[in-house]
Amino acid sequence: MKPLVSITILVRDTGAILDEFLLRLKSQVTNYSYELVVIYFGDGKKTYNKVKLCASKIKKIKKEDFNYGETRDLACRLASGKYIVSVSVDALPINKFWLQNLIEPLVLKKADVVQGVLQCPNSDDLNYLNFFYWERNYWFYFTSEGGSFLKRNSNFKSNNIFGLSCVNLAFTKEVWKETGFSGARYCEDKVFQKKAFEKGYKFIYQKNSIVLHAHSYKTIYSLFKRCSNEGLGWRDIGSNYGIYLLLKDIFRLDIQFLTLRALLKKDLKFLSEALFVLIRPIGLFWGNKFAKSVYQ
Protein backbone atom coordinates (compact mmCIF):
# COMPACT_ATOMS: atom_id res chain seq x y z
CA MET A 1 0.00 0.00 0.00
CA LYS A 2 1.29 3.43 -0.91
CA PRO A 3 2.42 5.38 2.19
CA LEU A 4 0.76 8.69 2.97
CA VAL A 5 3.97 10.32 4.23
CA SER A 6 7.55 10.25 2.94
CA ILE A 7 10.24 11.16 5.48
CA THR A 8 13.36 12.23 3.60
CA ILE A 9 16.88 12.43 5.02
CA LEU A 10 20.31 13.18 3.54
CA VAL A 11 23.00 11.02 5.12
CA ARG A 12 26.76 11.18 5.06
CA ASP A 13 29.01 9.08 7.30
CA THR A 14 27.87 9.81 10.83
CA GLY A 15 28.03 8.41 14.32
CA ALA A 16 25.77 7.42 17.18
CA ILE A 17 23.26 10.21 16.63
CA LEU A 18 22.03 8.42 13.49
CA ASP A 19 21.21 5.38 15.64
CA GLU A 20 19.31 7.60 18.06
CA PHE A 21 17.41 9.29 15.22
CA LEU A 22 16.35 5.95 13.73
CA LEU A 23 15.30 4.71 17.16
CA ARG A 24 13.14 7.78 17.81
CA LEU A 25 11.64 7.58 14.34
CA LYS A 26 10.68 3.97 14.90
CA SER A 27 8.96 4.93 18.17
CA GLN A 28 6.63 7.51 16.57
CA VAL A 29 2.91 7.10 17.28
CA THR A 30 0.91 8.25 14.28
CA ASN A 31 -2.24 7.56 12.33
CA TYR A 32 -0.37 8.08 9.07
CA SER A 33 1.56 5.43 7.19
CA TYR A 34 5.06 6.51 6.22
CA GLU A 35 8.19 5.51 4.38
CA LEU A 36 11.82 6.54 4.94
CA VAL A 37 13.62 7.88 1.85
CA VAL A 38 17.41 8.20 2.15
CA ILE A 39 20.00 9.87 -0.04
CA TYR A 40 23.46 8.66 0.97
CA PHE A 41 26.54 10.63 -0.09
CA GLY A 42 29.26 9.25 2.18
CA ASP A 43 32.41 7.24 1.63
CA GLY A 44 32.15 4.19 3.83
CA LYS A 45 29.96 1.11 3.92
CA LYS A 46 29.12 1.00 7.63
CA THR A 47 26.67 3.92 7.67
CA TYR A 48 25.21 2.97 4.30
CA ASN A 49 24.51 -0.62 5.37
CA LYS A 50 23.02 0.55 8.65
CA VAL A 51 20.57 2.98 7.11
CA LYS A 52 19.76 0.60 4.26
CA LEU A 53 18.18 -1.78 6.78
CA CYS A 54 15.72 0.92 7.86
CA ALA A 55 15.08 2.70 4.58
CA SER A 56 12.10 2.10 2.33
CA LYS A 57 14.10 3.65 -0.51
CA ILE A 58 17.77 4.53 -0.63
CA LYS A 59 19.81 6.23 -3.33
CA LYS A 60 23.60 6.42 -3.19
CA ILE A 61 25.32 9.32 -4.94
CA LYS A 62 28.94 10.39 -5.18
CA LYS A 63 30.12 12.92 -2.63
CA GLU A 64 31.27 15.24 -5.39
CA ASP A 65 27.77 15.16 -6.91
CA PHE A 66 26.14 16.31 -3.68
CA ASN A 67 24.37 19.67 -3.82
CA TYR A 68 21.87 20.65 -1.12
CA GLY A 69 19.25 22.00 -3.51
CA GLU A 70 19.47 19.33 -6.19
CA THR A 71 19.92 16.48 -3.71
CA ARG A 72 16.91 17.61 -1.70
CA ASP A 73 14.89 17.57 -4.94
CA LEU A 74 16.18 14.07 -5.70
CA ALA A 75 14.82 12.85 -2.37
CA CYS A 76 11.44 14.43 -3.10
CA ARG A 77 11.29 12.82 -6.55
CA LEU A 78 11.79 9.42 -4.93
CA ALA A 79 9.07 10.10 -2.36
CA SER A 80 5.81 8.18 -2.83
CA GLY A 81 3.78 9.97 -0.19
CA LYS A 82 1.23 12.72 -0.62
CA TYR A 83 3.06 14.56 2.17
CA ILE A 84 6.81 14.99 2.46
CA VAL A 85 8.89 15.56 5.58
CA SER A 86 12.39 16.95 5.42
CA VAL A 87 14.35 16.29 8.60
CA SER A 88 18.03 16.18 9.54
CA VAL A 89 19.55 13.05 11.04
CA ASP A 90 20.98 15.17 13.87
CA ALA A 91 17.48 16.46 14.69
CA LEU A 92 15.94 14.27 17.39
CA PRO A 93 12.16 14.35 18.05
CA ILE A 94 11.51 15.12 21.71
CA ASN A 95 8.50 12.80 21.94
CA LYS A 96 6.51 10.12 20.13
CA PHE A 97 4.04 12.55 18.56
CA TRP A 98 6.45 14.71 16.55
CA LEU A 99 5.44 13.23 13.20
CA GLN A 100 1.71 13.21 13.90
CA ASN A 101 1.78 16.85 14.97
CA LEU A 102 3.92 17.93 12.03
CA ILE A 103 1.74 16.29 9.37
CA GLU A 104 -1.73 16.89 10.79
CA PRO A 105 -2.14 20.52 9.59
CA LEU A 106 -1.45 19.32 6.03
CA VAL A 107 -3.93 16.47 6.26
CA LEU A 108 -6.60 18.78 7.72
CA LYS A 109 -5.81 21.35 5.00
CA LYS A 110 -4.93 24.04 7.52
CA ALA A 111 -1.62 24.72 5.78
CA ASP A 112 0.42 23.85 2.70
CA VAL A 113 3.79 24.06 4.47
CA VAL A 114 4.47 23.29 8.13
CA GLN A 115 7.59 24.41 9.97
CA GLY A 116 8.36 22.49 13.15
CA VAL A 117 10.28 23.84 16.12
CA LEU A 118 14.07 23.55 16.48
CA GLN A 119 15.07 23.41 20.12
CA CYS A 120 18.54 23.53 21.60
CA PRO A 121 19.35 20.50 23.80
CA ASN A 122 20.25 20.70 27.46
CA SER A 123 23.94 21.06 28.20
CA ASP A 124 24.10 17.54 29.65
CA ASP A 125 22.48 15.81 26.65
CA LEU A 126 24.85 13.00 25.65
CA ASN A 127 23.62 13.11 22.05
CA TYR A 128 25.05 16.61 21.66
CA LEU A 129 28.35 16.66 23.50
CA ASN A 130 30.15 20.03 23.31
CA PHE A 131 27.48 21.63 21.15
CA PHE A 132 28.16 25.20 20.10
CA TYR A 133 27.39 27.73 22.84
CA TRP A 134 25.84 30.28 20.48
CA GLU A 135 23.10 27.96 19.28
CA ARG A 136 21.22 28.72 22.48
CA ASN A 137 18.25 31.05 21.97
CA TYR A 138 19.00 31.29 18.22
CA TRP A 139 21.99 33.58 18.90
CA PHE A 140 23.74 31.84 16.02
CA TYR A 141 21.56 33.85 13.63
CA PHE A 142 22.26 37.31 15.07
CA THR A 143 23.55 38.58 11.72
CA SER A 144 21.63 40.64 9.16
CA GLU A 145 21.87 38.56 5.99
CA GLY A 146 18.27 37.30 5.92
CA GLY A 147 16.27 40.17 7.35
CA SER A 148 14.95 41.73 4.17
CA PHE A 149 14.42 38.32 2.54
CA LEU A 150 12.21 37.09 5.37
CA LYS A 151 10.15 40.28 5.34
CA ARG A 152 9.48 39.86 1.62
CA ASN A 153 8.90 36.11 1.57
CA SER A 154 6.94 35.02 4.62
CA ASN A 155 3.34 34.73 5.72
CA PHE A 156 4.01 33.23 9.14
CA LYS A 157 1.66 34.52 11.80
CA SER A 158 4.20 33.83 14.57
CA ASN A 159 7.62 35.31 15.18
CA ASN A 160 9.82 32.93 13.19
CA ILE A 161 13.31 34.40 12.91
CA PHE A 162 14.86 32.01 10.40
CA GLY A 163 12.03 31.23 7.99
CA LEU A 164 11.72 27.70 6.65
CA SER A 165 14.30 25.13 7.67
CA CYS A 166 14.69 21.65 6.21
CA VAL A 167 15.80 20.47 9.64
CA ASN A 168 12.12 19.99 10.57
CA LEU A 169 9.78 20.76 7.69
CA ALA A 170 6.70 19.25 6.05
CA PHE A 171 4.82 20.09 2.86
CA THR A 172 2.56 18.50 0.29
CA LYS A 173 4.13 16.85 -2.71
CA GLU A 174 2.02 19.11 -4.92
CA VAL A 175 3.63 22.16 -3.33
CA TRP A 176 7.08 20.70 -4.00
CA LYS A 177 6.20 20.02 -7.66
CA GLU A 178 5.31 23.71 -8.05
CA THR A 179 8.43 24.95 -6.25
CA GLY A 180 11.45 22.76 -5.46
CA PHE A 181 14.82 23.31 -3.82
CA SER A 182 17.17 23.59 -6.79
CA GLY A 183 18.81 26.94 -7.37
CA ALA A 184 20.97 27.22 -4.26
CA ARG A 185 23.91 25.10 -3.24
CA TYR A 186 23.17 25.91 0.41
CA CYS A 187 20.15 27.58 2.07
CA GLU A 188 18.01 25.50 -0.28
CA ASP A 189 15.09 25.89 2.12
CA LYS A 190 15.08 29.62 1.35
CA VAL A 191 14.71 28.90 -2.37
CA PHE A 192 11.73 26.72 -1.51
CA GLN A 193 10.34 29.42 0.78
CA LYS A 194 10.60 32.13 -1.86
CA LYS A 195 8.86 30.05 -4.51
CA ALA A 196 6.16 28.81 -2.15
CA PHE A 197 5.42 32.31 -0.87
CA GLU A 198 5.24 33.76 -4.38
CA LYS A 199 2.67 31.10 -5.32
CA GLY A 200 0.54 31.97 -2.31
CA TYR A 201 0.94 28.79 -0.27
CA LYS A 202 0.14 29.06 3.42
CA PHE A 203 2.89 28.49 6.03
CA ILE A 204 2.31 27.70 9.68
CA TYR A 205 4.66 27.29 12.62
CA GLN A 206 3.78 24.10 14.49
CA LYS A 207 4.80 24.66 18.10
CA ASN A 208 4.02 21.13 19.27
CA SER A 209 6.26 19.38 16.73
CA ILE A 210 9.70 19.78 18.26
CA VAL A 211 13.13 18.38 17.49
CA LEU A 212 16.38 18.87 19.34
CA HIS A 213 19.12 20.18 17.09
CA ALA A 214 22.65 21.48 17.59
CA HIS A 215 26.14 21.33 16.11
CA SER A 216 29.67 21.29 17.45
CA TYR A 217 32.15 23.73 15.93
CA LYS A 218 35.27 23.06 17.95
CA THR A 219 37.61 24.85 15.55
CA ILE A 220 37.61 28.25 13.90
CA TYR A 221 37.88 26.55 10.51
CA SER A 222 34.78 24.37 10.99
CA LEU A 223 32.76 27.41 12.07
CA PHE A 224 34.08 29.51 9.19
CA LYS A 225 33.15 26.80 6.67
CA ARG A 226 29.57 26.67 7.97
CA CYS A 227 29.16 30.45 7.83
CA SER A 228 30.80 30.70 4.41
CA ASN A 229 28.38 28.08 3.09
CA GLU A 230 25.48 30.17 4.33
CA GLY A 231 26.92 33.25 2.61
CA LEU A 232 27.21 31.30 -0.64
CA GLY A 233 23.63 30.10 -0.31
CA TRP A 234 22.34 33.63 0.21
CA ARG A 235 24.26 34.74 -2.86
CA ASP A 236 22.62 31.99 -4.89
CA ILE A 237 19.18 33.31 -4.00
CA GLY A 238 20.14 36.89 -4.77
CA SER A 239 20.72 38.29 -1.27
CA ASN A 240 23.73 40.56 -0.84
CA TYR A 241 25.83 40.60 2.32
CA GLY A 242 28.18 43.51 1.83
CA ILE A 243 30.64 45.60 3.83
CA TYR A 244 27.93 47.65 5.53
CA LEU A 245 26.16 44.60 6.97
CA LEU A 246 29.51 42.99 7.84
CA LEU A 247 30.56 45.98 9.96
CA LYS A 248 27.10 46.45 11.42
CA ASP A 249 27.07 42.86 12.66
CA ILE A 250 30.67 42.83 13.94
CA PHE A 251 29.92 45.87 16.10
CA ARG A 252 26.69 44.52 17.59
CA LEU A 253 27.19 45.67 21.18
CA ASP A 254 24.60 43.29 22.60
CA ILE A 255 26.41 40.24 21.19
CA GLN A 256 29.76 41.60 22.34
CA PHE A 257 28.30 42.04 25.82
CA LEU A 258 26.97 38.47 25.80
CA THR A 259 30.42 37.26 24.73
CA LEU A 260 32.12 39.10 27.57
CA ARG A 261 29.60 37.78 30.08
CA ALA A 262 30.05 34.22 28.83
CA LEU A 263 33.85 34.57 29.03
CA LEU A 264 33.67 35.84 32.61
CA LYS A 265 31.37 32.95 33.55
CA LYS A 266 33.74 30.51 31.76
CA ASP A 267 30.89 29.20 29.61
CA LEU A 268 32.91 29.26 26.37
CA LYS A 269 34.84 26.04 25.77
CA PHE A 270 36.53 26.76 22.45
CA LEU A 271 38.28 29.66 20.76
CA SER A 272 35.66 29.44 17.98
CA GLU A 273 32.99 30.34 20.56
CA ALA A 274 35.02 33.25 21.94
CA LEU A 275 35.56 34.70 18.45
CA PHE A 276 32.09 33.92 17.13
CA VAL A 277 31.01 37.57 16.85
CA LEU A 278 33.86 38.06 14.34
CA ILE A 279 33.92 34.70 12.56
CA ARG A 280 30.24 34.53 11.59
CA PRO A 281 30.06 37.91 9.80
CA ILE A 282 33.45 37.39 8.13
CA GLY A 283 32.48 33.87 7.01
CA LEU A 284 29.16 35.10 5.63
CA PHE A 285 30.91 37.89 3.76
CA TRP A 286 33.53 35.55 2.31
CA GLY A 287 30.95 33.04 1.13
CA ASN A 288 28.68 35.73 -0.27
CA LYS A 289 31.48 37.43 -2.24
CA PHE A 290 34.26 34.95 -2.95
CA ALA A 291 33.38 31.28 -2.32
CA LYS A 292 33.15 29.15 -5.45
CA SER A 293 31.53 26.08 -3.95
CA VAL A 294 30.20 24.60 -0.73
CA TYR A 295 32.83 23.54 1.81
CA GLN A 296 32.28 19.86 2.66
C-alpha positions as CSV (number, residue, x, y, z in Angstrom):
1,M,0.0,0.0,0.0
2,K,1.3,3.4,-0.9
3,P,2.4,5.4,2.2
4,L,0.8,8.7,3.0
5,V,4.0,10.3,4.2
6,S,7.5,10.3,2.9
7,I,10.2,11.2,5.5
8,T,13.4,12.2,3.6
9,I,16.9,12.4,5.0
10,L,20.3,13.2,3.5
11,V,23.0,11.0,5.1
12,R,26.8,11.2,5.1
13,D,29.0,9.1,7.3
14,T,27.9,9.8,10.8
15,G,28.0,8.4,14.3
16,A,25.8,7.4,17.2
17,I,23.3,10.2,16.6
18,L,22.0,8.4,13.5
19,D,21.2,5.4,15.6
20,E,19.3,7.6,18.1
21,F,17.4,9.3,15.2
22,L,16.4,6.0,13.7
23,L,15.3,4.7,17.2
24,R,13.1,7.8,17.8
25,L,11.6,7.6,14.3
26,K,10.7,4.0,14.9
27,S,9.0,4.9,18.2
28,Q,6.6,7.5,16.6
29,V,2.9,7.1,17.3
30,T,0.9,8.3,14.3
31,N,-2.2,7.6,12.3
32,Y,-0.4,8.1,9.1
33,S,1.6,5.4,7.2
34,Y,5.1,6.5,6.2
35,E,8.2,5.5,4.4
36,L,11.8,6.5,4.9
37,V,13.6,7.9,1.8
38,V,17.4,8.2,2.2
39,I,20.0,9.9,0.0
40,Y,23.5,8.7,1.0
41,F,26.5,10.6,-0.1
42,G,29.3,9.3,2.2
43,D,32.4,7.2,1.6
44,G,32.2,4.2,3.8
45,K,30.0,1.1,3.9
46,K,29.1,1.0,7.6
47,T,26.7,3.9,7.7
48,Y,25.2,3.0,4.3
49,N,24.5,-0.6,5.4
50,K,23.0,0.5,8.7
51,V,20.6,3.0,7.1
52,K,19.8,0.6,4.3
53,L,18.2,-1.8,6.8
54,C,15.7,0.9,7.9
55,A,15.1,2.7,4.6
56,S,12.1,2.1,2.3
57,K,14.1,3.6,-0.5
58,I,17.8,4.5,-0.6
59,K,19.8,6.2,-3.3
60,K,23.6,6.4,-3.2
61,I,25.3,9.3,-4.9
62,K,28.9,10.4,-5.2
63,K,30.1,12.9,-2.6
64,E,31.3,15.2,-5.4
65,D,27.8,15.2,-6.9
66,F,26.1,16.3,-3.7
67,N,24.4,19.7,-3.8
68,Y,21.9,20.7,-1.1
69,G,19.3,22.0,-3.5
70,E,19.5,19.3,-6.2
71,T,19.9,16.5,-3.7
72,R,16.9,17.6,-1.7
73,D,14.9,17.6,-4.9
74,L,16.2,14.1,-5.7
75,A,14.8,12.9,-2.4
76,C,11.4,14.4,-3.1
77,R,11.3,12.8,-6.5
78,L,11.8,9.4,-4.9
79,A,9.1,10.1,-2.4
80,S,5.8,8.2,-2.8
81,G,3.8,10.0,-0.2
82,K,1.2,12.7,-0.6
83,Y,3.1,14.6,2.2
84,I,6.8,15.0,2.5
85,V,8.9,15.6,5.6
86,S,12.4,16.9,5.4
87,V,14.4,16.3,8.6
88,S,18.0,16.2,9.5
89,V,19.6,13.1,11.0
90,D,21.0,15.2,13.9
91,A,17.5,16.5,14.7
92,L,15.9,14.3,17.4
93,P,12.2,14.4,18.0
94,I,11.5,15.1,21.7
95,N,8.5,12.8,21.9
96,K,6.5,10.1,20.1
97,F,4.0,12.5,18.6
98,W,6.5,14.7,16.6
99,L,5.4,13.2,13.2
100,Q,1.7,13.2,13.9
101,N,1.8,16.9,15.0
102,L,3.9,17.9,12.0
103,I,1.7,16.3,9.4
104,E,-1.7,16.9,10.8
105,P,-2.1,20.5,9.6
106,L,-1.4,19.3,6.0
107,V,-3.9,16.5,6.3
108,L,-6.6,18.8,7.7
109,K,-5.8,21.3,5.0
110,K,-4.9,24.0,7.5
111,A,-1.6,24.7,5.8
112,D,0.4,23.9,2.7
113,V,3.8,24.1,4.5
114,V,4.5,23.3,8.1
115,Q,7.6,24.4,10.0
116,G,8.4,22.5,13.1
117,V,10.3,23.8,16.1
118,L,14.1,23.6,16.5
119,Q,15.1,23.4,20.1
120,C,18.5,23.5,21.6
121,P,19.3,20.5,23.8
122,N,20.2,20.7,27.5
123,S,23.9,21.1,28.2
124,D,24.1,17.5,29.7
125,D,22.5,15.8,26.6
126,L,24.9,13.0,25.6
127,N,23.6,13.1,22.1
128,Y,25.1,16.6,21.7
129,L,28.4,16.7,23.5
130,N,30.2,20.0,23.3
131,F,27.5,21.6,21.2
132,F,28.2,25.2,20.1
133,Y,27.4,27.7,22.8
134,W,25.8,30.3,20.5
135,E,23.1,28.0,19.3
136,R,21.2,28.7,22.5
137,N,18.2,31.1,22.0
138,Y,19.0,31.3,18.2
139,W,22.0,33.6,18.9
140,F,23.7,31.8,16.0
141,Y,21.6,33.9,13.6
142,F,22.3,37.3,15.1
143,T,23.6,38.6,11.7
144,S,21.6,40.6,9.2
145,E,21.9,38.6,6.0
146,G,18.3,37.3,5.9
147,G,16.3,40.2,7.4
148,S,14.9,41.7,4.2
149,F,14.4,38.3,2.5
150,L,12.2,37.1,5.4
151,K,10.1,40.3,5.3
152,R,9.5,39.9,1.6
153,N,8.9,36.1,1.6
154,S,6.9,35.0,4.6
155,N,3.3,34.7,5.7
156,F,4.0,33.2,9.1
157,K,1.7,34.5,11.8
158,S,4.2,33.8,14.6
159,N,7.6,35.3,15.2
160,N,9.8,32.9,13.2
161,I,13.3,34.4,12.9
162,F,14.9,32.0,10.4
163,G,12.0,31.2,8.0
164,L,11.7,27.7,6.6
165,S,14.3,25.1,7.7
166,C,14.7,21.6,6.2
167,V,15.8,20.5,9.6
168,N,12.1,20.0,10.6
169,L,9.8,20.8,7.7
170,A,6.7,19.2,6.0
171,F,4.8,20.1,2.9
172,T,2.6,18.5,0.3
173,K,4.1,16.9,-2.7
174,E,2.0,19.1,-4.9
175,V,3.6,22.2,-3.3
176,W,7.1,20.7,-4.0
177,K,6.2,20.0,-7.7
178,E,5.3,23.7,-8.1
179,T,8.4,25.0,-6.2
180,G,11.5,22.8,-5.5
181,F,14.8,23.3,-3.8
182,S,17.2,23.6,-6.8
183,G,18.8,26.9,-7.4
184,A,21.0,27.2,-4.3
185,R,23.9,25.1,-3.2
186,Y,23.2,25.9,0.4
187,C,20.2,27.6,2.1
188,E,18.0,25.5,-0.3
189,D,15.1,25.9,2.1
190,K,15.1,29.6,1.4
191,V,14.7,28.9,-2.4
192,F,11.7,26.7,-1.5
193,Q,10.3,29.4,0.8
194,K,10.6,32.1,-1.9
195,K,8.9,30.1,-4.5
196,A,6.2,28.8,-2.1
197,F,5.4,32.3,-0.9
198,E,5.2,33.8,-4.4
199,K,2.7,31.1,-5.3
200,G,0.5,32.0,-2.3
201,Y,0.9,28.8,-0.3
202,K,0.1,29.1,3.4
203,F,2.9,28.5,6.0
204,I,2.3,27.7,9.7
205,Y,4.7,27.3,12.6
206,Q,3.8,24.1,14.5
207,K,4.8,24.7,18.1
208,N,4.0,21.1,19.3
209,S,6.3,19.4,16.7
210,I,9.7,19.8,18.3
211,V,13.1,18.4,17.5
212,L,16.4,18.9,19.3
213,H,19.1,20.2,17.1
214,A,22.7,21.5,17.6
215,H,26.1,21.3,16.1
216,S,29.7,21.3,17.5
217,Y,32.2,23.7,15.9
218,K,35.3,23.1,17.9
219,T,37.6,24.9,15.5
220,I,37.6,28.2,13.9
221,Y,37.9,26.6,10.5
222,S,34.8,24.4,11.0
223,L,32.8,27.4,12.1
224,F,34.1,29.5,9.2
225,K,33.2,26.8,6.7
226,R,29.6,26.7,8.0
227,C,29.2,30.4,7.8
228,S,30.8,30.7,4.4
229,N,28.4,28.1,3.1
230,E,25.5,30.2,4.3
231,G,26.9,33.3,2.6
232,L,27.2,31.3,-0.6
233,G,23.6,30.1,-0.3
234,W,22.3,33.6,0.2
235,R,24.3,34.7,-2.9
236,D,22.6,32.0,-4.9
237,I,19.2,33.3,-4.0
238,G,20.1,36.9,-4.8
239,S,20.7,38.3,-1.3
240,N,23.7,40.6,-0.8
241,Y,25.8,40.6,2.3
242,G,28.2,43.5,1.8
243,I,30.6,45.6,3.8
244,Y,27.9,47.6,5.5
245,L,26.2,44.6,7.0
246,L,29.5,43.0,7.8
247,L,30.6,46.0,10.0
248,K,27.1,46.4,11.4
249,D,27.1,42.9,12.7
250,I,30.7,42.8,13.9
251,F,29.9,45.9,16.1
252,R,26.7,44.5,17.6
253,L,27.2,45.7,21.2
254,D,24.6,43.3,22.6
255,I,26.4,40.2,21.2
256,Q,29.8,41.6,22.3
257,F,28.3,42.0,25.8
258,L,27.0,38.5,25.8
259,T,30.4,37.3,24.7
260,L,32.1,39.1,27.6
261,R,29.6,37.8,30.1
262,A,30.1,34.2,28.8
263,L,33.8,34.6,29.0
264,L,33.7,35.8,32.6
265,K,31.4,33.0,33.5
266,K,33.7,30.5,31.8
267,D,30.9,29.2,29.6
268,L,32.9,29.3,26.4
269,K,34.8,26.0,25.8
270,F,36.5,26.8,22.5
271,L,38.3,29.7,20.8
272,S,35.7,29.4,18.0
273,E,33.0,30.3,20.6
274,A,35.0,33.2,21.9
275,L,35.6,34.7,18.5
276,F,32.1,33.9,17.1
277,V,31.0,37.6,16.9
278,L,33.9,38.1,14.3
279,I,33.9,34.7,12.6
280,R,30.2,34.5,11.6
281,P,30.1,37.9,9.8
282,I,33.4,37.4,8.1
283,G,32.5,33.9,7.0
284,L,29.2,35.1,5.6
285,F,30.9,37.9,3.8
286,W,33.5,35.6,2.3
287,G,31.0,33.0,1.1
288,N,28.7,35.7,-0.3
289,K,31.5,37.4,-2.2
290,F,34.3,35.0,-2.9
291,A,33.4,31.3,-2.3
292,K,33.1,29.2,-5.5
293,S,31.5,26.1,-4.0
294,V,30.2,24.6,-0.7
295,Y,32.8,23.5,1.8
296,Q,32.3,19.9,2.7
